[in-house]
């Protein structure tokens, strides 16, 4: 409806930080809500200069375009920034970037470091779902809003977001529960886990069905993947829980890498995760693959990984 464009302006002003004079680019496909709503309709509705990306995504092509067209504001998927980092081409170009935002999934810490080194600005999270829209933002370009590394930001102006336990009660700070948003006099579940810290910043805990429970321990696939991605030879990683007769589930990692996968490489990955996370969180199984399945939003499709694994076991 036409009213959707008005609603979209909250995300445009506070999620992507659109302002008069911006030169804006979103490389996401318009087949996905980010590319259509936030990347195309929002800037055009505000009369802002917008770039459009056609064809299969290529990181160096994007980096070159950022220099050539002097874009000042970019909003992309976390995967896009990761592909820019993996290309090794970012230092060949000069940029005019003033605001950066991302969505789709949390950005891993190595890629967040790359963004700040390359563009001199932090990557600002914009979180929401197709059903409820954008509800948490990091206010890119706002001088009095400190961007907290790894967080989803804070609620949009006038928005009400809370983390609830299984009984529907608000969780204490830093306790993981399900994130919910207040709409039309009721709490609506996002189906995402998360926590909120003492300063009111929200942190993603993964999809409810992405949680891995092993021998009573609850583990986050996102945190495990982030640790794996710190290995210099790893390009992408996906983690899921697979059945285990002793522990119920164990972590299995699917890894896309720049070198041949073997037992020694798998041990390096396991040791790295042990060093960065709790002892029980390391992937007991590691499989090297050529490509990870992705959603249209560019996120690792862990559901497909689980389906493939279950079919293989069966």
MOQUIZI-V451184 format. One record per helix or strand. SS is the DSSP state (A for helix, B for strand). FROM is the first residue (numbers start at 1). LEN is the number of residues. If there is no record, write none. Layout:
((SS FROM LEN) (SS FROM LEN))
This chain:
((A 2 13) (B 23 4) (A 33 13) (B 49 4) (A 59 10) (B 73 5) (A 78 10) (A 90 3) (B 99 5) (A 109 11) (B 124 6) (B 133 5) (B 153 3) (B 161 4) (B 170 1) (B 177 7) (B 186 11) (B 202 6) (A 208 3) (B 211 4) (B 217 4) (A 221 8) (B 234 11) (B 248 10) (A 263 14) (A 279 3) (B 285 4) (B 294 1) (B 300 1) (A 302 12))
